[in-house]
Amino acid sequence: MKYISIILAVVSIVLTVWLFNSLTTQQDLARQHDEDAKQVGDFSNQLVSAQAEVINCDNALLVLSNRMDESRLALSSLSNQLDAAQASLATEHEQVVNLTRDVADKDLQNEQLTGSIGELTNQVAGLVGQVLAANTNLARMAQEYSLLENRLRRDVAERVVVERNFSNYAILQMQVQKLMTNGPTPAVTPRDIYAGLNVEVDENGEAHVISPTVPPDTDRKL
């Protein structure tokens, strides 16, 4: 009985120790479970946050992709505009070159026209001088013609007077008496008859009226 009591006591002690250990282990497991559950909750929250951030990143990537597409379109449009601007610039440059060439041609033509105008001015000045000289000559000729006309009128008048004298018997008789009294006179030639009358007599006796030559500083009265 004594040994049995000791064994039971030992068994009781062992059971007590085992129960205590079991209770301690269960408490530790429960505490560990709570901590694990808490960590799992934290991980779940972090996962939700990460998923939200991933969604935000996806949205941002989508917006960025859209912006990149818009940028590509804008860049393509700018490239087309740049090509058009370069083509327009090339055309304008060609036009400027053509205009520069035209301006140079116009300048050359202006220089040629200026030279032609100078030549024409000189020619006009020469023509004006010729016209003035012609006017002077015409005035001189008109004056000489007037003098010649006056001389012709006087000669005609004198001729009429002579003809009338030869038609008058008394005057003709007086002239014959004068010739007989003064004796014979030298023979009178046609040149002697027309002397001083501005008349040129040919060898055959034909007479031609010539323009009188009057010096500019002498009396023009005939």
URUR-V215877 format. One record per residue. N is the residue number from 1. RES is the residue in one small letter. SS is DSSP state (@ for helix, = for strand, . for the rest). PSI is psi in degrees with one decimal (none if undefined). Layout:
N_RES_SS_PSI + N_RES_SS_PSI
//
This chain:
1_m_._-36.2 + 2_k_@_-42.8 + 3_y_@_-37.6 + 4_i_@_-43.9 + 5_s_@_-39.2 + 6_i_@_-44.0 + 7_i_@_-44.1 + 8_l_@_-40.4 + 9_a_@_-43.9 + 10_v_@_-43.5 + 11_v_@_-41.1 + 12_s_@_-41.9 + 13_i_@_-44.6 + 14_v_@_-44.1 + 15_l_@_-41.3 + 16_t_@_-44.2 + 17_v_@_-39.8 + 18_w_@_-42.4 + 19_l_@_-41.0 + 20_f_@_-43.0 + 21_n_@_-40.0 + 22_s_@_-45.5 + 23_l_@_-42.0 + 24_t_@_-41.6 + 25_t_@_-40.1 + 26_q_@_-40.7 + 27_q_@_-41.5 + 28_d_@_-41.5 + 29_l_@_-41.5 + 30_a_@_-43.5 + 31_r_@_-42.7 + 32_q_@_-37.0 + 33_h_@_-43.2 + 34_d_@_-44.6 + 35_e_@_-40.5 + 36_d_@_-41.0 + 37_a_@_-39.6 + 38_k_@_-43.2 + 39_q_@_-38.4 + 40_v_@_-40.7 + 41_g_@_-41.3 + 42_d_@_-43.9 + 43_f_@_-38.4 + 44_s_@_-43.0 + 45_n_@_-42.1 + 46_q_@_-38.4 + 47_l_@_-42.9 + 48_v_@_-44.0 + 49_s_@_-42.1 + 50_a_@_-41.9 + 51_q_@_-39.4 + 52_a_@_-42.5 + 53_e_@_-38.7 + 54_v_@_-42.6 + 55_i_@_-42.8 + 56_n_@_-40.4 + 57_c_@_-40.1 + 58_d_@_-43.5 + 59_n_@_-42.5 + 60_a_@_-40.6 + 61_l_@_-38.7 + 62_l_@_-44.7 + 63_v_@_-43.3 + 64_l_@_-39.7 + 65_s_@_-42.6 + 66_n_@_-42.3 + 67_r_@_-37.6 + 68_m_@_-40.6 + 69_d_@_-44.7 + 70_e_@_-40.0 + 71_s_@_-40.0 + 72_r_@_-42.9 + 73_l_@_-44.1 + 74_a_@_-40.5 + 75_l_@_-40.7 + 76_s_@_-42.9 + 77_s_@_-42.9 + 78_l_@_-38.0 + 79_s_@_-42.4 + 80_n_@_-43.0 + 81_q_@_-37.8 + 82_l_@_-42.6 + 83_d_@_-43.8 + 84_a_@_-41.2 + 85_a_@_-40.2 + 86_q_@_-41.7 + 87_a_@_-43.1 + 88_s_@_-40.0 + 89_l_@_-40.7 + 90_a_@_-42.3 + 91_t_@_-45.3 + 92_e_@_-37.0 + 93_h_@_-42.3 + 94_e_@_-41.7 + 95_q_@_-40.6 + 96_v_@_-40.9 + 97_v_@_-44.2 + 98_n_@_-43.2 + 99_l_@_-40.0 + 100_t_@_-42.6 + 101_r_@_-42.0 + 102_d_@_-41.7 + 103_v_@_-40.7 + 104_a_@_-42.4 + 105_d_@_-42.6 + 106_k_@_-39.6 + 107_d_@_-42.6 + 108_l_@_-43.5 + 109_q_@_-39.7 + 110_n_@_-41.9 + 111_e_@_-44.2 + 112_q_@_-42.4 + 113_l_@_-38.4 + 114_t_@_-43.9 + 115_g_@_-42.2 + 116_s_@_-40.2 + 117_i_@_-40.3 + 118_g_@_-44.5 + 119_e_@_-44.1 + 120_l_@_-37.9 + 121_t_@_-43.4 + 122_n_@_-41.5 + 123_q_@_-42.5 + 124_v_@_-41.3 + 125_a_@_-42.5 + 126_g_@_-42.5 + 127_l_@_-39.4 + 128_v_@_-42.3 + 129_g_@_-41.5 + 130_q_@_-40.0 + 131_v_@_-43.1 + 132_l_@_-42.9 + 133_a_@_-40.3 + 134_a_@_-41.1 + 135_n_@_-41.2 + 136_t_@_-44.5 + 137_n_@_-40.2 + 138_l_@_-41.7 + 139_a_@_-43.1 + 140_r_@_-42.6 + 141_m_@_-39.9 + 142_a_@_-40.3 + 143_q_@_-44.2 + 144_e_@_-37.4 + 145_y_@_-39.4 + 146_s_@_-42.0 + 147_l_@_-42.5 + 148_l_@_-38.3 + 149_e_@_-42.7 + 150_n_@_-42.7 + 151_r_@_-40.0 + 152_l_@_-42.0 + 153_r_@_-40.7 + 154_r_@_-42.2 + 155_d_@_-41.4 + 156_v_@_-41.7 + 157_a_@_-43.7 + 158_e_@_-39.8 + 159_r_@_-42.2 + 160_v_@_-40.9 + 161_v_@_-43.4 + 162_v_@_-46.3 + 163_e_@_-40.6 + 164_r_@_-37.3 + 165_n_@_-39.6 + 166_f_@_-21.4 + 167_s_@_-15.5 + 168_n_._117.9 + 169_y_@_-42.2 + 170_a_@_-46.1 + 171_i_@_-40.8 + 172_l_@_-37.4 + 173_q_@_-38.4 + 174_m_@_-38.2 + 175_q_@_-39.9 + 176_v_@_-39.6 + 177_q_@_-37.7 + 178_k_@_-40.7 + 179_l_@_-39.7 + 180_m_@_-34.5 + 181_t_@_-42.1 + 182_n_@_-7.0 + 183_g_._178.8 + 184_p_._145.9 + 185_t_._158.2 + 186_p_._153.9 + 187_a_._136.8 + 188_v_._122.8 + 189_t_._165.5 + 190_p_@_-35.7 + 191_r_@_-38.0 + 192_d_@_-34.7 + 193_i_@_-41.6 + 194_y_._9.1 + 195_a_._132.1 + 196_g_._4.7 + 197_l_._9.5 + 198_n_._43.4 + 199_v_=_131.8 + 200_e_=_130.0 + 201_v_=_123.8 + 202_d_._174.7 + 203_e_._-28.9 + 204_n_._3.2 + 205_g_._-2.3 + 206_e_._138.7 + 207_a_=_141.0 + 208_h_=_129.2 + 209_v_=_133.3 + 210_i_._157.7 + 211_s_._133.8 + 212_p_._144.8 + 213_t_._112.1 + 214_v_._121.7 + 215_p_._146.3 + 216_p_._-25.6 + 217_d_._7.7 + 218_t_._167.8 + 219_d_._126.3 + 220_r_._1.6 + 221_k_._132.3 + 222_l_._none
//
